[in-house]
Amino acid sequence: MACGSPARVTVESVPHVANVQDAVWPEMRHDARNTGCSSVPACYAGDRPWCFPTGRGIFSTPVIGPRGTVYIGSADGSFYAIEPDGSLGWELSTGGIIDSAALVHDGRVTIGSGDGLLYCLRADAAPSPGEDRIIWRFQARSPESGGQFVSWWEGSIAAGPDGLMLVGNTGGHGYAVDAVGLETWSFHTGNAVWTAPAVGSDGTSYWGSLDFCVHAVDRAGRSKWAAPTLGFVVSSPALSLEGVLYVGSFDGVLYALDALTGASRWTFSTFDSIYSSPALLEGEDGSCTIVFASTDGSVYALGDDGTLKWRYDTGAVVRSSPVLSPMPTGEAGWIAYVGASDGVLYAIDVANGARRWSYDTTSAEPLAADRRSLNGSPALGTTGVYIGSEDGSVWYVPYDYPLHHPSTRGSVSPSEPVPDDIARLLFVSPGGSSSVLESQELACASVLVLRLVVRIEGATVRAELDDELQISCVPSVECSWRLSGDRQFIFIVPRSFWPAVEQLSVRVQGQWRSSGPKDGTRDAPEEIDQTTFVRPASAIGPLPLEVSETRTAALHMRRLSVPLPSFAASVNQIGFDSYDWLIGTLAVTHTSPTSGQLILFVHGAKRDGATSALVLDPSSPFAFAMHGDFEGCAVRVTAKGVELPFSFGPVPTDRFDLGFVLSGSSGAFGASMYAEIICAEVPFYGPLLLDYTRLADADGRMSASGTFLIDIPDHEVSAASRPAGVSVRAVTFRRPLPALPGSLSVLADGSLHGIELSVVLVDATTHVPVATLRAAGPSEAAGRSSTRASFIIDASQRLPAALDAVVVAGVFPLATAHLEG
């Protein structure tokens, strides 16, 4: 139903018709029914692949205009028009990340951004003199759904009935917006709407929502029915000509629903959540083949009665949505194209599920090579396939290119990447890619992750490790380990660093069992006794992190990627990629010439719009201290209580570890993140994680691992330098009581105006940070030449008896005071 008043909008007069007919791939799933099916034969035209770089990760689908121009947004906040040859046509910077696909219509392109605005843009390479690129903007209303705090446009835009554009957003609404940017109606669900709606010939639109439901809405915006699932619905529904709606859910089930009533016709279960949207191959006889993927790593083809035709296991998580094209002229059949999280684009024969070809898009740049997920979905042009990568690239691969040009990137083997018969623990890189090799290089500061994979005669088996495992290392290493909630991954965390030896042996002994996809039944146990050989990478060299009287060594960390568990990336992949942190060195203590302890301070950062210099972001929620060890140029630090922001609120971590090796003066490798979350403490969704998913382990914790980019900035960062003319005269402290907040006050000589001031409280006995305080308000004058900043300490904060306070200006340690009281 319509809710509220129309949102604010700037308009100009345009025809009230959304014409998408001339566009090659006008919207995320190609057409109104979301079939994901092109009529263009996959003929090789003799050209070559190209990739176009953006500044951050890409997780959305490209769309393609009539001239072959490719339109796509990036987590860098920009929207790009890319010419058919891979060159930049034009670029528009928005005020937020872009995680949705655009709509090409009427010589225009409309896109949603994380700044809460829809932008309708002229699609021309250059607008006429006196015309702006932006025709109108549409502002989303504030969130009305429980569990959401932002109104990002994360739903992809679809062409709707009566010339309307239909689009959902994180605030919990599905909107119908007309050609001049006015709201015609909006529909409120119980949570975020991330799907592109399918539209029937009668104007009914079908939406998925994070409220666990699939919704049918009539052409006036009124609810017709809502069909429940047992998980988030981010899969865009696909509507068949026979009136059946196909849609996946995070409960791992593909649903076939009666489009008229919402009643279930049948269901099909996979081994993990379904993020992917289904594609439909419809025959002239009314038959339909449904092709979709699951985060269990497989692409599935089902008949319209729900029977399995084939399953192709990529060996990597698949969030990408398959798309379909006819075989090249002269060949019968169809091809399904889909991306996987290991960076491989697959072309699969729909008739038998065999690989026709694949193409590896992994970056040749070492620091980007492990962030290669093709989580976005492909779009099909007249001559090839377009897809975005987590590394920030937009790739174009000509149809059948590997068949005509053999290369190390291409493969034409029909087999699956994983052996037909295997029951082994595979090494998993920090970026989430699995390897069947028995010996792997691992940075000395990284977490070791192993994944259980079981396949019998070419069929993948859902298998789980038993809790009672024995893990030992040679040479001996003090470490801890945890099983993932689904018991398929082992996270092995060294106490400090993996030893600098030529080869480290990690032995895992225990049992595994196969289990059913839904009912949880478990077969008799099988023994596992496996040794993984690891080559710890060298960390020789001095640590380039020191503190002087005038400046502190700083690091720039960005683009966090959290592939494990797959749920984390599925709900916040672009959010992690948008993280930007400036990390300052607060203290370094040497216990030997090449090792010791250190304390680092993390603060949210951004690029200055005028100078592009790295500066602090006062609005960032990030400000916390980490402590740990260094050995040579390797660093491992940890913190407790770090909150990671999601669209539904901050998720507190009980443990948050970073490990990396600083190479030279400007680069780093082996970046590894490990975190533990107490599921019950996750806002709004805590009961869901405990009761309805396989994310929580036996202790109610969820383990997560990932990677990131980090280096020493190549220019001086002002926030890492001592502010001119400022010194701390005194620090006063009042300890919190059970029912009374505490306080801390910093009296400084000189002006604190414009300085981002924080205080890190450190246990004076253990030298471990216990709390970070941010100023309660603007600094106040405390005399002709002095200012005072005040801080509140929460009444629930438990502090040790002996405390030191490190006053931090930006990320520079301005002063340290011992606190009395």
N, C-alpha and C positions, 0 to 999 in steps of 0.2 A: 504494500500500500504506500501511497505517498506520505512522506514524513517531513515535517518542518517546512521552512520557507526556502525558496530557491537560493543557492549560494551566490556569492558575489561574482560578477563576470564583466569583462569588457568585450563589446561585440562590434561587428560591422555586418552589413547586410550581405548575405550569401544565399544561393539557392538552397531550398530545404530538401535536398536529395543527396544521399550519400552514395556516390557512384564508385564502386570498387571493381567494376567489370574488367577494366583494361589493365589493372595491376597484375603482375605475375604471381605474387604471393602477398595479398593485401593485409592479412592478419595472421595471428599466431598459428591457427589451425587451418589456414587456407580459405575456408568458406564458412557460411552461416551455420551449417550443421556440425562444424568442427571435425570433418572427416580426415583432415591431414593428407588428402589425396590429390595429386596433381594429374593433369591429363597430358603433360608434356613428356614425350619419350626421352629416355636417358641416353641420348646420342652424344658420343664424344665429338667435340668440335675442333680438336687440335690445339687447344690452348693449355696453359699451365696453371698450377695452383699459385695462390698468393695469400698473404696474411697482412692485415691492417692492424697496427698497434693502437691501443687506448691506454689511459693512465691507470686503470684499475681492472678488476675482474668483470667478466660479462656472464650473466646468468639468464638472460632473456633470449627470445627468438628474433632473428632479423626478419624484416618484412621487405618486399621488393616491389618497386613502382613500375609503371609502364615502360620507362626507358631502361630498366635494369638497374636503377639506382637502389642501393641497399641502405636501409635505415635501421639504426640500432642504438640503444643507450648503454651506458657503462656505469659502474660503481664510482667512476671519477666525477659523476654528476653531469656529464656532457652527453648530448645527443648528436649522432654522426650521420651524415649522408655521404656514402661511399660510392664512387663511380664504378662502373662495370670493370674497369681495369685495375681496381684496388687503390686508386688515388682518392684523396679527400675532396669531396665536393663542397661541403660546408659543415660547420659545427656550431651548436648552440649550447651554452652553459646554463644549466638550471640550478636551483638552490638545494638539490638533494640527489641522492643516489637514484639510479634508474634501473628498476628490476622488472619491468613489464614490457610487452611488445606493443608497438605502435599500430595504428590503422592508417592505411593509405586510401585516400578518397578525394574525389573532386579536385585533383591537382594539389591536394594538401596532405599533410601527415599530422596526426594527432598523437600525442604521447603523454603519459603520466609520470610524475616524478615524486621522489620522497619528500619534496618540500610541500606536498599537499595540493599541488596545482596540476591541472591538465593544460597542456599547451597545444593549440592549433596553429600549425606553421605552414607557410608557403613552401611547397616542395621544390620550387625552381632552384636551379643552381645559384642564381642571383635575382633577388626581387627587383621589380621595376624601380626606377629612381623615385625616391620619396616614400617607398613602401617599407615597412618593417617586416622582418622575418616572422614575428609573432602576430597572428591575427586576433586571437583572443585567449584569455586564461580563465579557467574555471576552478574555484576554490572548494575543496571538500569541507564538509562540516566537521565539527569535533566528534571524536569517537563516542558512540552510545552503547558499545558492547562491552560486557564485562571481560576483563583480561586484556584489553587493548588500550594503549595510551597515545597512539599516533594515528594519523590519517594519511599514511603513505598510499600512493597509487601503485599497488602491487598486482592488481588484476589486469590482464591484457585486454585491450580494447577490441570490441567486436562490432561489426555492422549489424544494426537491429532493424526492426520493422519501422515503417513510416519515416525513413530517412534518419533514424536516431542512431546514436552511438551508445553502446552498452558497456559499462565498465564497473568493476568492483574495487573496493579499497579496504585497507587494514582497519579502518574505523567501523567496519561491520555493515556497510551499505553496498547495494548494487544500484548504480545510477543509470538513468536514461537521459542523455544530453543531446539537444538538437544541434543543427548545423551552425547556428549562430552562438552556441555556447551557453544556452539556457537549460536549466533542469526541467525536464518534462515530468518525470516522476523518480522516486527512489524507493527502494525496498530494503527493509531492515532485517538482518539476520541476527543470530545470537553471537556472532564472532566475525573475524576477518573474512573477506571474500578475495581470494587470490586467483580464482579461475577465470578463464575466458568463457562467457556463456555460449551455449549452443542455442540456435534460434530455429523454431519450426515454421512451417508455411502459414500457420494461423497466428503468428506473432508471439507465441509462447516462448519464453526464454528459460533456460535450465542452467542453474548455478550450483557450484559447490561452495562450502563454507567450512571454516574451522569450528563451527558449532556442531560438527559431526554429521551434518545433513546435506542432502541434495534437495534443492528447491526448484519448483516450477512456478513461474510468474507469468500472468497473462499480459497482453500487450499494453494494458493500462497500469501495470505495476502492482497488481493484486495477487496475493498468494493463491495458488491452485492446490498444491500439495507440498509436503516435505517428507522425504524418505530418510530414515535414520541409518547411520552406519556405526561402527565402533571405533572410528578414528577421524582425524582431520581429513577433509576432502579438498585437496589442492589440485587434483587431476581435473582437467577441463572436460566436461561431459561431451560425448559424441552421440549424435542422433541419427539413427538409420532411417532409410526410406520406409521401412516396415513399422516405424513407430516404437522402436526400442532404444532406450537411452543406456549407453555404456559408460561407466565411470569407475575409477579406482579410489581407494581410501587408504589412509595410513594404517588401517587394521590389516593390510596385506591382501585385501579381497577386491576383485573386480566384480562389480554389480551390473546385472542386466535388468533394467527397470522398465515397466510399462510406462511409456511417455504420457499416457492419458491419465493414469491413476497413481503412478509411483509404486505400484505393487511390484514385488520382486519376481522375476521370471526364473532366474538362476544366479548362482554365484560361483566364483572360481578363486581358490586360495593360493597365494604364493608364500614364499618363506620370509618375506619382510614387507615393509611398507611400500605402497605404490604412490609415487610422486608423479609419475609419467602419465600423460594423457593418451587415450587410445586412438588409433587410426582405423578407419573402416575401408575395406575393399569389398564393394558391393557388386554382385553379379546381375546380369540381365534377368536371371531366373528368380531374383529376390533373395538369393543367399547372401551371406555377409561373413567375411573373415575379419576378426578383431585382432589387431596387432598392438601390443603394449609392452611395457617393461616394468621391472620391479627393482627396488634397491637391493634385492638378493643377488643382483648381477645378471639376471637373465632377461631375454626378450622372448615373449610368448606369442603364439598365434592360436586363436580359438575359433571353432566353428560357432555359428549363431545359436547352437544348442548348448554351448558351454563346454564342449569336449575339446581336449588339447590336440592340436594338429602337430605342433612342434615347439621345442624350447631350445633356445640358443644361449649358452652360458658364456658371457664375456669375461668372467673372472674378476670383474670390477663393478662397483656400485653403478647403477644406471638410473638417473633422474630424467634424462633426456626423453622427449616424446617422439616415437617413430613417425616418419612420414613416408608416403608411398608414391612411386612413379611407375609408368609402364616401362617394360624392357625397351632397349634400343629398337629402332625400326628394323623389322625382319626377324625379331625374336619374340616368342610368345611368353607372357607372364608379367610379373610385377616384382619390384624391388622395394624393400623397406630400408630406410636410412635412419641410423640412430647413433648418438654419441655415448661414450662411457667415461667414467671418472678417471681412467688411466690415460685419457687424451686420444683415444682411438675412435675414429669415425668408421662405422660398419655399414656395408651394403649387403643385405641378406636377401637371398632368393625366397620370395613369399611362398612358392610352391612346396619347398622341402625344408626350409630353415637352414640351408647351407650358406656359408659365407661366399659371396661373389667376389668381394674385395674388401680391404680395409685400408685406412690411411692414418698414420700416427702423426698427430699435430704437436707433439711434445716440443717445447722450445729448446733451441740449441744453447741458450743462455743457461749456465749451470744453476744460478740462483732461482730461475723461474721454472726449471725443468720439473720440479716436484709439485708444482701447483698448476696442473694441466687438465683438470676436470672439464669435460664437455657437459656441464650440467644444463646448459641451455639446449633448446631444441632446434633441429635443422629447418631451413627453408629451402625450397627447390626453385631454381631459376630455369631459364631456357637452356643453359649449357652446363649447369653444375649445382653443387650443394654448398650452402652457406651455413656456418655455425660459429657461435661465440665460445670462447674458452675462459676458464678461470684465470689464466695468465694475462688476460686483457686483450687477446688477439681476436680478430674476426677472420675466419678462414674461408677461403673459396677453394673447393676441390672439384675439378671438372668430372663429369660423369665418366665412369669407367677408366679414369686416368691410370690407376695401377695396372690395368690390363694392357695398356699401351706403352707404359714407361716403368719398367721394373726399377725399384729403388729400395733403400733400407727403410723408408717410411711406409712403403706399400706392401701388402700381402694379398695373394690370390689363393691361399690355401683354403679349402672349404671347411676345414676342421675348426673346432673351438680352441681357444688359446690354452685352456686347462687340460691336462692329460685325461684320457678316458677313465683310467683307473688310478686313483690316488687317495690316500688317507694320511695327510701330512699337515704339519704346521708350517705355514708359509711366512716368510719375512714380509712385514708391512712397513713401507717407508713413512716418514713423518707426514708426507702429503697424502697417504692413504693407498698407495699402489702396492699390490702384492707381487711377489716374485717367487718362482719355483726353484731358483738357484739355491743350493745348500750353503754357499758361502757369500757373505754380503759385507760391504763396508758400512760402518756405523760410526758417526762422530762420537768422540769420547764423552760428550755432554748430553747425548740423546737418550730418550726412552726407547727400549727395545719392545716392539709390538709383534706378536705372532698370531696368525689366524689359522683356525682349523678348517681345512677343505677336504671333503669326502665326495668322491665320484666313483660310481660302480658301473662298469660297462657303458660309459658315456652319459650316465644319468647322475645329476647332482643330487646329493642326499643331504637333508637337513640334519646336522649333527651337533652335539653339545659335549663339551668337556665336563667331566665330573669335578666337583669342588676339591677333592683330595688330590692335589698334585704335588710332586716333589720337583723343585727346580734347583739346579746346582750349576756352578761355574768353575771352569779351570782356565787360568788360575782363579782362586777363590775371590769372590767379590761380594761385599755386603750390599744386599739389595732387597727390595720388597716387591710384591707382585699382587695383581688383582685380576679377577676374571670379569669380563663384560657381563651385563645382565643377561644377554642371550647365550652366554657361555661359549662363544665362538672366538673370542679374542683374549689374549693374555697380555697385560701391560706389565713389563718388568722394568722397575725404576732403580737405578743404582743409587746408593747412599751419597756418593759424591761423583766420581768419574769412572768410566771403564778404564782399565789399566792399559798403559801404552805397551802392548805386546804385539807380536806379529800375528797371533791368532788366539782368539778367545772362544772357548767351547761353552755353549749354554745347553744343558741337558734338561729335558722335560720328561717326566715319567708319570703315568697315570692311566686314566681310562676315558673313553668317549662313548657316546651312545647316539644312535639315530632316533629321531622323534618325528611325529606327525606335524603337519603345518598348522593345525588348529587345535586339536584335542589334547596336545601335550603328552600323548602316550610315548613311552620310551622303550626301545628295544634292549636286548641284553648287551652288557658292556663289551667293548673291544679294548685291547691293550694298546697303549702308545708309549714308545720309548724312543725319543728322537733327540739328536744333537744338532744344533744349529751353530755353524762356525761364523764368527764375526771378526772382522778386521777393524779394530778401532783406529780411526783416522788420527793422524799426528796433530798435536797442538803445541808444537815447539815455537817459542818466541815470547817476547815480553808482553805483559798485559798493558795495552795502551789506555788504561783508565786510572787517572790520578787526579788529585785535587790540589790546586795552588791557592795563593792568597787572592788571586783576581779572577780565576775561572776554574770550572770543573770540566772534566772530560764528559762528553755527552754522546748518546747513541740515538739514532732515529729508528724506531720499530714501527712497522706498518703491515697491512695486508695479512692479518691473521687468517689462517685456514684451519678449520676443525672438521676433518673428514670422519672422525670416529667419536661417538657413534654416528651412523649415517643420519639419524634423526636430527642431530645438531645442525648439520649443514642444510638439511631439508627445510628447517624452520628459520634459519638465520644466516645462510651462506653469504649474502651480500652485505649483511650487517657486520660480520667478522671482517670481511674484506675492506670495509671502510674505516677500520680502526687506524688511528695515527697517534703514536706516542713519542714524546721526547723523554729520554731517560738520562738523568743526571747522576753522577757519582757523588755520594755523600761521604763515604769513608772507605779507605782501603787499609787493611792491616796485614802486613807480611809476617808469616810464620817461617818462611824460608825465602831465599832470593827469588824463587819462581812460583810460590804458592802462598795462599792465605785466605782471608775472609774479606767480604766487602758488603756495603749497603748501597743500594741504588734507589732512586726516587723516580717514579713514573708519573707523568702528567700528560693529559690529552693535548694534542697539537694540531696545527693546520698550516696551510700556506697563506701568507699575506697576499691579498688580492692585488695589491699594487706592485709589490716587489718580488713576489713568489718566495720570500724568505720564510724559513721555518720558524713559527712563533707559537706561543702557548694559546690554547683555546679556553678562555675563561668559562665557557658554557659546557665544557666537557665534564662528564661524570667521573672521569678517571683522575685520581690523585692518591697514590699509595706507595708504600715502601716495600722493597724486597731485600732479602739478605741471603747470603750463601757463600760459596767457595769459588776460588779460581786456581787453576793449575796451568802454568804457562799462559797461553792466550785463550784458554777454555774457561767458560763461566757457567755455573749452575746456581740459580737463585730461586727462592720460593717466597710465597706470601700466603696468608690465611685471610679469608673474608673478602677477597677481591670480588666486586660485583660486575658482571658482564651484562650490558644492557640488551634487552630484546624488545620487540615491539609491544610485548605484554608486560614489561617491567624488568627490573634488575634481577638477575639470577646470581645468588651468592655462591661462591666457590669455597669449599672447606680447605682446599689446597690448590694452589696455582703455581706451577713451576715453569721456568724458562731455562733452556740450555742452548749454548751456541759457542762457536769458536771464531774469534776475531782474527781475520787473516789480513796481515799488512795493516795499513792505516785507514782503509776505507771500505773493506768488505767483510763478510762473515759467511760461514757455511755451517752445515749441521744444525740448523735452527730447529729446535724441538720444544713443543709445548705439551704439558701434561696437567690435567686438572681433575679434581674430584668434587662432585656436587652431591649434597644430601638432598635426595629427591623430595622429601617432605617439606623442605624449605623453599622450593621453587614456587614463586607467587602464582596463584590461581590454578596452575596445572599440577601441583604437587600430588594430589590424589590420583590424577590420571597416570602419572609416571609410575606410581607404585602399584596401581591396581589393574591398569588396562594395557600396559606395554611391557616389553621385556628389556627395559632400560636399566632398572634397578637391580643391583646384585643382592646377595644374601644379606648384606648389611644396610640395604636401602640406599646405596650410593650408586652414582653413575660416573664411570671413568671416561675421560675424553682425552684425545691426543690430536696434535696437529703440528703445523709449521708456520713460519712467518718470514718476513724480510727484515733484516736489521743491519745497520752499518753506521760508521762514524760520518756525520755530515761533512761535506766537502767545503763548508764555509763556517765562519764563526757564528754561533747562535747566541743572540743577546740574552736569552733566558738562562744561559749557562754561565753568565759572567756576573761578577759582583756589581750591584747597582751603584752608580756613582754617588758619593756623598751620603751613603746610608750605612749606619752601624747600629747594633743592638746594645741599648744601655742596660735594660733589665727585663727579666721574665718573671712574672708572678703567677702563682698556681694555686687553685683550690681543688682538692680531690673530690670526685663525685661520691655521693652517699647513695644508699639503696633507693631513696625516694627524692633525691635532690641532685640535679645535674651539677657537674663541676665546671670550672672555667680556667682559662689561661689567657694572659695578657702579655703582649710584646710591646715594650716601649723602645722606640727607635729614634736616634738622632738623624735628622734628614727626613725627607718626604717619602712616605710609602705609597703615595698616589700612583695608580697605574701599575703597581707591582703585584703580581699574583703570589700572595704569601700563604704558606702552609707551615704546619709544625708536625714533625714526626716524633712521637714518643717512643723511646727506646729503653728496654730493660737494661739498667746500668750494670747488672751482674752478668747476664748472658749476652748482652749486646744485640739482642733480637728486637726489631721494631714491633710494637704492640698496638699502635693506633696512629692514624693520620688525621690531623685536624685541618679544616679549611676555615678561613676567616668568616665570622658570623655576619659581617657587613662591611661597608667601606671603612677605611682607617679614619681615625679622628685626630684632630689637632690636639696636642698635649703640651702646648707651649709655643713660643715663637719659632723654635727650630726643631721641634720634635713631634712625632706622631705616635698613635697607639692603635694597635690592632687587637681585637678581642676574638676569642674562640670558646665555643661551648663544648663540654665533654658530656656525652650521654650518661644518664644515671645508671644505665645497665653496664657501662664499661667497667670491667675489672682490671685494675692496674697493679703492677708489682710494687713492692715497698720502695725500691730504689729506682729512680727514673732520671733519664736525661731527655732534654728537649732539644731537637735539632730544628732551628728556624731556617726555613727554606724560602728563598726568593727566586721565583721561577723554578729552576731545578738546581740552583746554586746553594750550598750550605752556608748560610750567612753567619750563623753563630750556633754554639752548643752550650746549653746551660744545665747544671744539675738542679733538679727540682726538690724543694723541701716541702714537707707537709703531706 
